[in-house]
Amino acid sequence: MSGGAGIGGAIQAIGSLIGGVGGFVSGQRNKDGYYAQAREERRVSNERQRLVRQDARRAIGAQFAAQASNGMVANSGTAIDAIRESLLDQVLDVRELRRQGEGRAKALRRSGKDAEIKGYFDLATGLFGAGASAYDASKDWAQARNDSYG
């Protein structure tokens, strides 16, 4: 055996190490991307909720005006029941939007955490691969040395 076998093992060890570090960095970047998407999802959900509330206020105002123009007393049972129904619909719509937005954001954060964990495993795999290659290279070098003196 020649000394080249040890060099090949060292190169293989460096390659494993670089691959592991690359996987780790990629996992961190993917996590950051997923977390950014989750923040954006939450922002969009909050904006949708705000718009539903705004539209509901407009609708209730129009409902009050329509009731008054039809001669309905604003604080009577029928008028209050109609307004209460509109408010309940608005609350339910906002809760559903919040639930959906939080569900999507949570799934994105979970994907980010999975990417981060995969990066750690890639790093560990690269480190173990580098260690194994370095060990094999040292064995090859020792064998080559024994063969040349033997």
N, C-alpha and C positions, 0 to 999 in steps of 0.2 A: 504494500500500500504506500501511497505517496503522501506528502504533506498537504496536497490539494484536497484530500478528503476532509481534513479539519476545517479548511477554508469554506468548503461547500456547506458544512454543518453550521458554521458561524453565520454565513449568509442566510441560511434557512432560519436560524434563530432570530436574526434581525428582522427577516420578513414576517415571522410569526408575531414578533413584538409590534411591528408597525401595523400589521393587520388588526391586532387587538386594540391598540390605541385608536386606530381609525374607527373601529366599531364603537368604541366608547364615545368618541367625539360625535360621531353620527347619532348615537342614541341621545346624547345631551341636546343636540340641535333639533332632533325630531321632537323631543319632549318640549323644548321651548316653543316650537311651532304649534304643537297641539295645545299648549297652555294659552298661547296667543289667540288661537281660534276659539278656545273656550271663553276667554275674556270678551272677544268680539260677539260671540253668541249671546252672552249675558247682556251686553250693551244693547244689541238689537232687540232682545226680548224685553228689556226695560223700556225701550223706545216704543215698541208695539203696545205695551201695557199703558204707557202715557197717552198714546193716541186713542186707545179704546176709552180711557177715562175722559179725555177731552171730547170725543164724539158723544159719549153718554151725557155729559153735561149739556152739550148743545141740544141733544134730543130732549132732555128733560126740560130745558128752558122753552123749547118749542112746544112741548106738551103742555106746560103751564100756560103759555100764551094761547094755545088752541082751546084749552079748557075755559079760560077766562073769556075768550071771544064767543064761546058758545053758551055763556051764562052760567057755567058750573062754578060753584063756590070752591075756592082753592083749598080750603082746609076741610072739605067734606069727605066722607068715607070713600066714595067712588074715586074722587080725584087723588086722594092719598093712596088708595090701593093701586091705581095706575102708575103713580110715581114710584111706589115701593117695588112694583113689578119691574120697572125699568132699572132701578138701582140694583135689584137682585141679579138681573141679567148681566149688568155691567160687572158686578163683583165676580160672577161665575166666569165670564169671559176673561177677565184679568187673571183670575186664579189658573185657568186652563193655559193661558199664554205663559204664565210664570212656570207652571209645571213642565210644559213642553221645553221651554228655554233652559231651565235648570237640568232637565233630563239630557238634552243635547250637550250642554256644557260639561256635565258630569261624565258623559261617555267620552268626550274629547280629553278631559283630564285623565281618565283611566287609560286611554290610548297613550297619552304622554308618559304616564308612569310605566306602562308596559315597554315603551321605547327606551326609557331610562334603564330599566332592569335588563333589557336585552343588551344595552351598551355595556353594562357591568359584566354580564356573562361573556360578551365578546372580548372584553379586556382580560378576564380571567383565562379564557381559552387561549388567547394570544400569549399570555405570560407562561402558562403551562406548556404550550407548544414551543416557546422560545427556550424554556428550561430543558425540555426533553431534547430539543435539537442541540443545545449546548452540551448536554451530557453525552449524547451520541457522538458529537464532534470530539469531545475530550477522549472518549473511548477509542475512536478511530485514530486519533493522534497518538495515543499511548500504544496502540497496536502497531502503528506504522513505525514508531520509535523502536519498539522491541524487535520488529522484523529487521530493521536496518542494523541493529547491533547484535542480533541473534545468530 
